[in-house]
């Protein structure tokens, strides 16, 4: 069984040199080493061992390009200024099959590939040898939402002075897809949520099946949506005003018969999808607001300033509640 050594085991002066504060090496998730994460934990702000206060944690979910370095770098100065830790998990492509570029968008339960082009691609796939036998079927066993919860468990063991009970979750593009779907299943683990420019959405309705709606969510995830918990979470949606290309996942939007929502939903822009998602949440009584940032296209760095303002507000509230 894997083991972890808590940061408190080492003297404070040793922690930066052992990658236990400041920039944290990319680390294998011990529960499932196919998943990894990086982190930034400001050494100057990591609480003393005898301090009862804990450092809040912002979790940034990457887009389909999986550029976690960019996400960590963009939040580093924010962490220094606002006294928080930042973690960026990495969900690799092809873990769930030869066309798996977006499985994590759907928490590991993506709509099946269908249509003649996809069948041709799948029929052309070639088996490869592996170094070791793996148990189970990744297509049915991998749940990226549960893997994120495992990451939070491990972070709480390695860094006991980081608060992982409720995290500040942000994601852009594919990360926005992951974030809002994670929210449906695990709102009790969130302090605040930012959803940026998702390419497809799971609307708050029970007329459509997953992932376009929630009709069969209990069949897929073996749990229901707790609306009373959803209403407790402050939410910001954001998207650039020129993010107006087709918003669905890259390959799926080009595969006839891919079984992905209605034709209108498949062709809607990220602006349209984000607004539709947020208005649906507002109508359901959720604490959701959204901003269409004038100018940017599908550019996380250009949209992120409004997210930073939102997160700063709620992390300041976290510290005020701690001190009160």
C-alpha positions in Angstrom: 0.0 0.0 0.0 1.4 3.4 -0.9 2.5 5.8 1.9 2.8 9.6 2.2 5.0 11.6 4.6 3.3 14.7 6.0 5.1 18.0 5.5 5.0 18.5 9.3 7.5 15.7 9.6 10.2 18.0 8.3 11.6 21.2 9.7 10.2 24.3 8.2 13.5 25.2 6.6 13.7 21.9 4.8 10.2 22.0 3.2 11.0 24.2 0.2 14.1 22.1 -0.6 12.0 18.9 -0.5 9.3 20.4 -2.7 6.9 20.5 0.1 6.3 24.3 -0.1 6.5 26.8 -3.0 6.6 25.0 -6.3 5.6 21.3 -5.9 7.0 18.7 -8.3 4.5 17.0 -10.5 3.3 14.2 -8.3 1.7 10.8 -9.0 -1.7 10.3 -7.3 -1.0 7.4 -5.1 -4.5 6.1 -5.4 -4.1 5.9 -9.2 -0.7 6.9 -10.7 -2.2 7.5 -14.1 -3.3 10.8 -12.6 -0.9 13.4 -11.4 -0.9 16.9 -10.0 1.3 20.0 -9.5 0.9 22.6 -6.8 2.1 25.9 -5.5 2.0 26.3 -1.7 3.5 29.7 -0.6 6.1 28.9 2.0 5.6 32.3 3.6 1.9 31.6 4.1 1.9 27.9 5.1 0.7 27.9 8.7 3.0 27.0 11.6 2.5 23.5 12.8 0.7 24.7 16.0 -1.7 27.0 14.0 -5.3 26.1 14.0 -6.0 28.0 10.8 -5.6 26.3 7.5 -4.7 27.5 4.1 -7.5 27.6 1.5 -7.0 25.6 -1.7 -7.8 26.7 -5.2 -8.0 23.9 -7.7 -7.6 24.8 -11.4 -8.8 22.3 -14.0 -7.0 22.3 -17.4 -8.6 22.4 -20.8 -8.3 19.8 -23.5 -4.8 21.0 -24.3 -3.8 19.9 -20.8 -1.5 22.9 -20.3 -1.3 22.6 -16.5 1.9 24.7 -16.3 0.0 27.7 -17.7 -2.7 27.3 -15.2 -0.4 27.0 -12.3 1.7 30.0 -13.4 -1.3 32.2 -13.9 -2.5 31.6 -10.3 1.0 31.7 -8.6 1.0 35.5 -7.9 -2.7 35.2 -6.8 -1.7 32.6 -4.2 1.1 34.8 -2.9 -1.2 37.8 -2.6 -4.3 36.0 -1.2 -2.7 33.5 1.1 -3.9 30.3 -0.6 -2.5 27.1 -2.1 -3.1 26.1 -5.8 -3.3 22.7 -7.3 -3.6 21.7 -10.9 -4.5 18.0 -11.6 -3.6 16.4 -14.9 -6.1 14.0 -16.6 -4.3 12.4 -19.5 -5.8 11.6 -22.8 -6.4 8.0 -24.1 -7.0 6.5 -20.6 -10.4 5.3 -21.6 -9.8 4.3 -25.2 -8.2 5.2 -28.5 -10.5 8.2 -29.1 -10.5 9.4 -25.5 -9.5 13.1 -25.7 -12.3 14.4 -23.6 -13.4 11.7 -21.1 -12.6 13.9 -18.1 -15.0 16.6 -19.4 -17.8 14.2 -18.5 -16.3 12.8 -15.3 -15.4 9.6 -17.1 -18.8 9.0 -18.5 -18.6 10.5 -22.0 -21.3 9.9 -24.6 -20.4 6.9 -26.7 -18.7 7.4 -30.1 -21.1 6.6 -32.9 -21.5 7.2 -36.6 -19.6 5.8 -39.6 -16.4 7.9 -39.3 -15.9 7.0 -35.6 -16.6 3.3 -36.3 -13.9 3.4 -39.0 -11.4 5.0 -36.7 -12.1 2.5 -33.9 -11.9 -0.4 -36.3 -8.4 0.8 -37.3 -7.1 0.8 -33.7 -4.2 -1.5 -32.9 -3.6 -3.3 -29.6 -0.3 -2.4 -27.8 1.5 -4.3 -25.1 1.5 -3.0 -21.5 4.2 -3.2 -18.9 1.8 -4.6 -16.3 -1.7 -5.9 -16.0 -4.3 -3.5 -14.9 -7.4 -4.5 -13.1 -10.9 -3.4 -14.4 -12.0 -1.6 -17.5 -11.0 2.1 -17.6 -14.0 2.8 -19.8 -16.3 1.9 -16.9 -14.0 2.2 -13.8 -12.4 5.6 -14.2 -14.3 8.4 -12.5 -12.5 11.7 -12.7 -14.6 13.3 -10.1 -13.7 10.6 -7.6 -10.1 10.8 -8.6 -10.1 14.6 -7.7 -11.6 13.7 -4.3 -8.8 11.2 -3.9 -6.3 13.9 -4.7 -7.8 16.1 -2.0 -7.5 13.3 0.5 -3.8 12.9 -0.4 -3.2 16.7 -0.2 -4.8 16.7 3.3 -2.3 14.0 4.4 0.8 15.6 2.9 -0.1 19.1 4.0 -2.3 18.9 7.1 -2.5 22.7 7.2 -4.3 23.0 3.9 -8.1 23.0 4.0 -9.4 20.4 1.6 -12.9 20.1 3.0 -14.2 22.8 0.6 -12.2 24.0 -2.3 -12.3 26.9 -4.7 -12.8 25.2 -8.1 -12.1 26.9 -11.4 -11.8 25.5 -14.9 -11.7 26.9 -18.5 -12.9 25.2 -21.7 -12.6 21.4 -20.9 -12.0 22.4 -17.3 -15.2 24.4 -17.3 -17.0 21.3 -18.5 -15.5 19.2 -15.7 -16.1 21.8 -13.1 -19.9 22.3 -13.7 -20.5 18.5 -13.9 -18.4 17.9 -10.7 -20.6 20.6 -9.1 -23.8 18.6 -9.7 -22.4 15.5 -7.8 -20.2 17.1 -5.1 -21.4 20.6 -4.2 -20.6 19.9 -0.5 -16.9 19.9 -1.4 -16.9 23.4 -3.0 -16.5 26.9 -1.4 -16.9 28.6 -4.8 -17.1 27.6 -8.4 -15.9 29.3 -11.6 -17.1 27.9 -15.0 -15.2 29.3 -18.0 -16.2 28.9 -21.6 -17.3 25.2 -21.6 -17.6 23.6 -25.0 -20.7 21.7 -24.0 -23.0 21.9 -21.0 -25.1 19.7 -18.9 -28.2 21.8 -18.5 -30.3 21.8 -15.3 -33.1 19.8 -16.7 -34.5 16.3 -16.3 -35.9 16.0 -19.9 -32.5 15.0 -21.5 -30.1 12.2 -20.6 -26.6 12.7 -19.5 -24.5 14.5 -20.5 -26.9 17.1 -22.0 -29.3 16.8 -19.1 -29.8 15.1 -15.8 -32.6 12.7 -16.6 -30.6 9.5 -16.0 -27.9 10.8 -13.7 -28.8 8.4 -10.9 -28.4 5.4 -13.3 -25.0 6.5 -14.4 -23.5 7.8 -11.1 -25.6 6.0 -8.5 -26.6 9.2 -6.8 -29.0 12.1 -7.2 -28.5 15.9 -7.4 -28.9 17.7 -4.1 -30.4 21.0 -5.1 -30.3 22.4 -1.6 -26.5 22.0 -1.6 -26.2 23.5 -5.0 -27.9 26.6 -3.8 -25.2 27.2 -1.2 -22.4 27.7 -3.7 -21.5 31.0 -5.2 -20.9 30.6 -9.0 -19.3 32.7 -11.7 -19.6 31.9 -15.4 -17.3 33.6 -17.8 -16.6 33.6 -21.5 -15.0 35.9 -24.1 -17.5 37.8 -26.3 -15.7 36.5 -29.5 -15.7 32.9 -28.4 -18.2 32.2 -31.1 -16.8 29.2 -32.9 -18.7 25.9 -32.5 -18.3 24.9 -28.9 -18.5 21.2 -28.8 -15.4 19.0 -28.3 -13.1 19.2 -31.3 -13.5 15.8 -32.8 -17.2 15.3 -31.8 -18.3 18.4 -33.6 -16.8 16.9 -36.8 -18.2 13.4 -36.6 -21.7 12.9 -38.2 -24.0 10.9 -36.0 -21.9 11.4 -32.9 -25.0 11.4 -30.6 -24.2 14.6 -28.8 -27.3 16.6 -27.9 -29.7 18.2 -30.4 -28.4 19.8 -33.6 -29.0 23.2 -32.1 -27.0 22.3 -28.9 -24.2 20.8 -31.0 -23.8 24.0 -33.0 -24.2 26.6 -30.3 -21.2 28.8 -29.5 -19.5 28.8 -26.1 -21.1 32.2 -25.4 -24.5 30.7 -26.1 -23.9 27.6 -24.0 -22.4 29.5 -21.1 -25.4 31.9 -21.0 -27.9 29.1 -21.3 -26.3 27.2 -18.5 -26.2 30.2 -16.1 -29.7 31.3 -16.9 -30.9 27.8 -16.2 -29.2 27.8 -12.9 -30.5 31.2 -12.0 -34.1 30.0 -12.8 -33.5 27.1 -10.5 -32.6 29.4 -7.6 -28.8 28.9 -7.7 -26.4 31.7 -6.7 -25.1 32.0 -10.2 -23.9 35.1 -12.2 -22.0 35.4 -15.4 -19.8 37.8 -17.3 -19.2 38.0 -21.1 -15.8 39.6 -21.3 -15.7 42.1 -24.2 -13.1 41.2 -26.8 -11.4 37.9 -26.1 -12.1 34.7 -28.1 -11.3 31.3 -26.6 -8.4 32.7 -24.5 -8.2 31.7 -20.8 -5.5 34.3 -19.9 -7.7 37.1 -21.3 -10.8 36.0 -19.4 -9.2 35.0 -16.2 -9.0 38.5 -14.6 -12.7 38.4 -13.8 -12.3 35.0 -12.3 -9.5 36.2 -10.1 -11.6 39.0 -8.8 -14.4 36.5 -8.0 -12.1 34.1 -6.3 -10.3 36.9 -4.3 -13.7 38.0 -2.9 -14.6 34.5 -1.7 -11.1 33.7 -0.4 -11.1 37.0 1.6 -14.4 35.9 3.1 -12.8 32.5 4.0 -10.1 34.3 5.9 -12.6 36.6 7.6 -14.7 33.6 8.7 -11.5 32.0 10.0 -10.5 35.0 12.0 -14.0 35.5 13.3 
